[in-house]
Amino acid sequence: MAVYTEVSFAEAATLVGRLHIGELSALNGIQSGIENTNYFVDTSAGRYVLTLFERLTFEQLPYYLQLMKHLAGRGIPVPDPKADASGAILHALLGKPAAVVDRLSGGHQLAPAASHCASVGSVLARMHLAGADFALHQPNLRGAAWWAETVPVVLPFLTPDQRALIESELAFALQLATSNAYSALPRGAIHADLFRDNVMFEQGADGEDALTGLFDFYFAGDDAFLFDIAVCLNDWCIDLESGRLVEERATAFVAAYDAVRPLVSGELRLMPGLMRSAALRFWLSRLWDLHLPRDASLLTAHDPRHFERVLRERVASPWHFARV
């Protein structure tokens, strides 16, 4: 969500005009994130987000955009892609794939309580169920194959201790990902990147925070639902300074998920292992972004040491969910 491609007001206005969502009144670059170019778009009819895709291709993008359209149509609170007169939701701007989606109301909850974690767990389970009849299929592009390709690329930048950890964890993760037990897990379309900054909350009249939406589906793919759960546990349910799991939040998250889509025995058994794999995935991506950066006018790479700490904690202190 850094700005790699500068979009002028006139260029954005031309696209907005084709979508019949009012007249463009404001265009502002979004600094957070690292994958795509994003702008806040205000029009006479509403508020939207314009995305230019810097890595994903015209051939890859229908999966993500159609998934969002599918979920929105089934009552899941996600941004709904805007169509032109022909019904197309994938557009072109400055020679790059582009989309315009609804801007969700509210703000991020970056210091979540157990109640916030429960809300995310519940809506994630609803999302998994709602995607059961989604017609398109695409593998998780940041899954096991990508881990195996990327570890050798980042190894030269690591200390001997870090190299030993990343190589041993890659071996563990690949063995798990290719196991019969993993293949037997319930699977379908997953978000794969549902961090605190990809969920919005808004305070209600009762003073309680209500979840208003999930966004940034551009790492989505078909994989085990448990991987989505593991990604969330490693972000929503940890102490950010140490990477230590906060069990009250983790229990609230998984219990709320389990109440909507009951977990099978294999998911309960493999949860600690998938939490390690999910931590490895994001340590790898942050190492990649730090040491092999792309130019961007508003880019700040995330510190990879955070997910190194998370991974070490998941190895040292495996956690199992126990139903009450």
C-alpha positions in Angstrom: 0.0 0.0 0.0 2.9 2.3 -0.5 2.9 4.6 -3.5 5.0 3.1 -6.3 3.0 4.7 -9.2 2.0 8.3 -9.0 -1.5 8.9 -10.2 -2.6 12.4 -11.1 -6.0 13.8 -10.2 -7.1 13.9 -13.8 -6.1 10.3 -14.4 -8.0 9.1 -11.3 -11.0 11.2 -12.3 -11.2 9.6 -15.7 -11.4 6.1 -14.1 -13.9 7.3 -11.5 -16.1 8.7 -14.3 -16.3 5.3 -16.0 -17.5 3.7 -12.8 -20.5 6.0 -12.2 -19.6 6.6 -8.5 -19.8 10.4 -8.6 -17.4 13.1 -9.4 -13.9 12.9 -7.9 -13.3 15.5 -5.2 -10.1 14.3 -3.4 -7.2 11.9 -4.0 -4.7 11.0 -1.3 -1.9 8.4 -1.3 -1.9 5.8 1.4 1.4 5.3 3.2 0.8 2.0 5.0 1.6 -1.4 3.5 4.2 -2.5 1.0 2.6 -4.5 -1.9 0.5 -2.1 -4.0 -0.1 1.5 -4.8 -3.2 2.7 -2.9 -5.1 6.0 -2.8 -8.1 7.2 -0.8 -10.7 8.4 -3.3 -13.5 10.8 -2.3 -16.3 11.5 -4.7 -19.6 13.3 -4.6 -21.3 9.9 -4.0 -19.0 8.3 -1.4 -15.6 7.2 -0.2 -13.5 4.5 -2.0 -10.0 3.1 -2.3 -8.1 3.0 -5.6 -5.5 0.2 -5.9 -2.9 -0.2 -8.7 -1.4 -3.6 -8.5 2.4 -3.7 -8.7 3.1 -7.4 -8.6 -0.2 -9.2 -9.4 -1.1 -9.5 -13.1 -4.3 -9.1 -15.1 -4.5 -12.9 -15.2 -4.1 -13.4 -11.5 -6.4 -10.6 -10.2 -9.9 -12.0 -11.1 -9.5 -14.5 -8.3 -9.1 -11.8 -5.6 -11.6 -9.3 -6.9 -14.3 -12.0 -7.6 -13.7 -13.4 -4.2 -14.4 -10.1 -2.6 -17.5 -9.7 -4.8 -18.7 -13.2 -3.8 -18.2 -12.6 -0.1 -19.8 -9.2 -0.2 -22.8 -10.8 -1.9 -23.1 -13.2 1.0 -23.1 -10.6 3.7 -19.5 -10.7 4.7 -18.3 -7.2 5.5 -15.7 -6.7 2.8 -15.1 -3.9 0.2 -17.2 -4.4 -2.8 -15.3 -3.8 -6.1 -17.0 -1.2 -8.4 -17.9 -2.2 -12.0 -18.0 -0.2 -15.2 -20.9 -0.1 -17.6 -19.9 -3.5 -19.0 -19.8 -5.1 -15.5 -16.0 -5.4 -15.4 -14.4 -4.9 -11.9 -10.8 -5.2 -13.1 -9.7 -2.0 -14.8 -6.5 -0.6 -16.3 -4.7 2.7 -15.2 -1.3 3.8 -16.4 -0.8 0.4 -18.0 -1.3 -1.4 -14.7 -4.2 -3.5 -13.3 -6.5 -1.4 -11.0 -9.6 -1.7 -8.9 -11.8 0.7 -7.0 -13.6 -0.7 -3.9 -15.7 0.7 -1.1 -13.8 2.3 1.8 -14.8 0.7 5.1 -15.9 2.9 8.0 -14.2 2.9 11.4 -10.5 2.5 12.3 -8.0 -0.1 13.2 -7.8 -1.7 16.7 -4.1 -2.0 17.2 -4.3 -2.9 20.9 -7.0 -5.6 20.7 -8.7 -7.1 23.8 -10.2 -10.6 23.9 -13.5 -9.2 22.6 -11.9 -7.9 19.5 -10.2 -11.2 18.9 -13.5 -13.0 19.3 -15.1 -10.7 16.7 -12.4 -11.5 14.2 -12.5 -15.2 14.9 -16.2 -15.3 14.3 -16.2 -13.3 11.1 -13.3 -15.4 9.8 -15.3 -18.5 10.3 -18.2 -16.9 8.5 -15.9 -15.9 5.6 -14.6 -19.5 5.3 -18.1 -20.9 5.1 -19.3 -18.2 2.7 -16.5 -19.0 0.3 -17.5 -22.7 0.1 -19.3 -22.2 -3.3 -16.8 -19.8 -4.8 -16.1 -21.0 -8.3 -12.6 -19.7 -8.9 -9.5 -21.5 -7.5 -5.9 -20.3 -7.0 -3.2 -21.7 -4.7 -1.8 -19.7 -1.9 1.0 -17.9 -3.8 3.0 -17.3 -0.5 2.7 -20.9 0.5 5.2 -23.7 0.8 6.6 -23.4 -2.7 7.4 -19.7 -2.2 9.0 -20.5 1.2 11.3 -23.0 -0.4 12.3 -20.5 -3.2 12.8 -17.6 -0.9 14.9 -19.0 1.9 18.0 -19.4 -0.3 17.6 -15.8 -1.5 17.6 -14.3 2.0 20.2 -16.6 3.6 23.2 -14.3 2.7 21.7 -11.5 4.8 21.4 -13.6 8.0 23.6 -14.3 10.9 24.7 -18.0 11.5 22.1 -18.3 14.3 19.3 -17.0 12.0 20.4 -19.2 9.2 20.2 -22.3 11.4 16.7 -21.3 12.6 15.3 -20.5 9.2 16.7 -23.7 7.6 15.4 -25.9 10.3 12.0 -24.2 10.3 11.7 -24.5 6.5 12.4 -28.2 6.8 9.7 -28.5 9.5 7.2 -26.4 7.5 7.7 -28.3 4.2 7.4 -31.7 6.0 4.1 -30.5 7.5 2.8 -28.9 4.3 3.4 -32.2 2.3 1.9 -34.5 5.0 -1.3 -36.5 4.6 -2.5 -34.9 7.8 -2.2 -31.4 6.3 -3.9 -32.6 3.0 -6.8 -33.8 5.0 -7.6 -30.5 6.7 -10.7 -28.5 5.6 -9.7 -26.0 3.0 -11.0 -23.3 0.6 -10.5 -19.6 0.0 -8.5 -18.0 2.8 -7.5 -14.4 3.4 -3.9 -15.3 4.4 -3.0 -11.8 5.7 -5.7 -10.8 8.2 -3.5 -8.7 10.5 -4.8 -5.9 12.9 -4.4 -3.3 10.2 -6.6 -5.2 7.7 -9.7 -5.1 10.0 -11.9 -2.1 10.9 -13.9 -1.4 14.0 -16.3 1.3 14.9 -17.6 2.3 18.4 -21.3 1.8 18.8 -23.8 3.7 20.9 -23.2 1.3 23.7 -19.5 2.2 23.8 -18.5 -1.2 22.5 -16.4 -1.7 19.4 -18.2 -3.4 16.5 -16.3 -5.0 13.6 -17.2 -3.2 10.4 -15.1 -5.0 7.8 -12.1 -7.0 6.5 -10.0 -5.8 3.6 -6.8 -6.3 1.6 -7.5 -9.7 0.1 -4.6 -9.6 -2.3 -2.7 -12.5 -0.6 -5.8 -14.7 -0.7 -5.7 -18.2 -2.1 -6.9 -21.7 -1.6 -5.3 -23.4 1.4 -6.2 -25.0 4.7 -8.5 -22.8 6.8 -6.2 -23.5 9.7 -3.4 -21.5 8.1 -5.7 -18.4 8.2 -6.4 -19.1 11.9 -2.6 -19.4 12.6 -1.8 -16.1 10.8 -4.4 -14.4 13.0 -3.2 -15.9 16.2 0.3 -14.8 15.5 -0.8 -11.2 15.2 -4.1 -10.6 17.1 -3.2 -12.7 20.1 0.4 -11.9 20.9 2.4 -9.4 22.9 4.0 -7.3 20.2 7.2 -6.6 22.1 8.1 -10.2 22.9 6.0 -12.3 20.4 4.6 -14.2 23.4 1.1 -15.6 22.9 -1.6 -14.0 25.1 -3.7 -17.1 25.9 -6.8 -15.2 26.9 -7.0 -13.6 23.5 -6.0 -16.8 21.7 -8.7 -18.8 23.5 -11.3 -16.1 22.7 -10.4 -16.0 19.0 -10.4 -19.8 18.5 -13.5 -20.4 20.7 -15.5 -17.8 18.6 -14.3 -19.3 15.4 -15.1 -22.8 16.6 -18.6 -21.7 17.6 -19.4 -20.9 13.9 -17.4 -23.6 12.1 -16.4 -26.3 14.5 -12.8 -27.4 14.2 -12.0 -31.0 13.3 -9.6 -33.1 15.3 -6.8 -32.6 12.8 -7.0 -28.8 13.0 -6.8 -29.0 16.8 -3.7 -31.3 16.6 -1.9 -29.3 13.9 -2.5 -25.8 15.2 0.9 -25.4 17.0 2.7 -26.5 13.8 0.7 -24.2 11.5 1.5 -21.3 13.9 5.2 -22.0 13.3 4.7 -22.1 9.6 2.7 -18.9 9.6 5.4 -17.1 11.6 8.0 -18.4 9.1 6.0 -17.1 6.1 5.9 -13.6 7.5 9.5 -13.5 8.7 10.5 -14.5 5.2 8.4 -11.9 3.5 9.8 -9.1 5.8 13.3 -10.3 5.1 12.6 -10.2 1.4 11.1 -6.7 1.6 13.9 -5.3 3.7 16.9 -6.7 1.8 15.4 -6.7 -1.8 13.3 -3.6 -1.7 11.4 -1.9 -4.6 11.4 1.9 -5.1 8.4 3.6 -3.6 7.8 7.2 -2.6 6.1 6.3 0.7 7.6 2.9 1.6 8.8 1.9 5.1 9.7 -1.8 5.3 8.5 -3.7 8.4 11.1 -5.0 10.8 11.7 -8.7 10.2 13.0 -9.2 13.7 9.5 -9.1 15.0 8.5 -12.3 13.2 11.8 -13.9 14.1 10.8 -13.4 17.8 7.3 -14.7 17.1 8.7 -17.8 15.4 11.1 -18.5 18.3 8.2 -18.2 20.7 6.0 -20.6 18.7 8.9 -23.1 18.7 9.6 -22.7 22.4 6.0 -22.6 23.6 3.6 -24.6 21.5 -0.1 -23.8 22.2 -3.1 -26.1 21.9 -6.7 -24.9 22.0 -8.8 -26.8 24.5 -12.6 -26.7 24.3 -14.3 -25.9 27.6 
